[in-house]
């Protein structure tokens, strides 16, 4: 556990310092160091850290080493059911530069953290979001999961970056980044819901608060409906060829079905997500007055609640869709610190970090989700 805490602290410290330096070269050096630290930890991990490392992380890289060219590799991967071509291109590119699979684990995390940092930097320019705080909250909620669901983590980072272009109405760049995200992992198609969600919930001149709340509730109802029909939707997407056939293993009666294991709604997770919603309810109006789209982040939290708490009733896989929205939720949470004067901002920021850290302890340390704690180096 300590190695993760030290990594998160060191990374955000360098990112924090980078904002205080005058010279551009020193700022860039601090940013590069801050991004490299979590990527190095990911690259040095044992094959037992993250279940999917053995499922497709190592096998895909070994397959790339055996392939004569990229076309051959993509063909082999397609035959094995891995049609995420964007991610496969990364795998093959790394195999041309290194023969040890640990370099591929390093590369996946480097891309994930780098793209996430780019998104946080754009949020800083637009809203004043503290990059160090946004990245810290991201580490505490998603980093450990990214050591397991590597393809989806890369895709989620591109979805987040795409969202930042949506906020500045750069729709072409948003579309391009969403395509890249989909090529990294086909489940990124869920990210398309961000477009109508954001446009519907934008604060507009003349719009009453009741109308805004009604729109938000309408979207939440839509998300709940999607969760309810999730298994049928997944089957349809598999039939259309947009999702891999392996996804059926996560539905009722499938190999990884949670229904057969007797899982139900987690009360603790429900309380956690309700706490996030409560925070945004308290700060919604202030964020709106600062043109920070408070209602959007409130509804994103509602969406995360719907997916994380209720989707396990239908299928394990659908609950992982929340990782496409959690970074946005964390940005909104970081932005609430801007609702205070600088003299009082530190106290609220500390409370936020402590709360999210407590959820990290519960999720990854005590419950052992994604099999990343305790950490082991590959040479141990």
Secondary structure, DSSP 8 states (H G I E B T S, - for coil): -HHHHHHHHHHHHHHHHHTT-SSHHHHHHHHHHHHHHHHHHHHTB-TTSSHHIIIIIHHHHHHHHH-SSHHHHHHHHHHTT---HHHHHHHHHHHHH-SSHHHHHHHHHHHHHHHHHHHHHHHHHHH---HHHHHHHHIIIIIHHHTTSHHHHHHHHHHHHHHHHHTTT-HHHHHHHHHHHHHH-GGGGGGGHHHHHHHHH---TT--HHHHHHHHHHHHHHHHHHHHTHHHHHHHHHHHTSS-GGGGGGSTTSTT-STTTT----HHHHHHHHHHHHHHHHHHHHHHHTTS-HHHHHHHHHHHHIIIIIGGGT-HHHHGGGHHHHHHHHHHHHHGGGGS-HHHHHHHHHHHHHHHHHHHIIIIIIS-GGG--S--BTT-
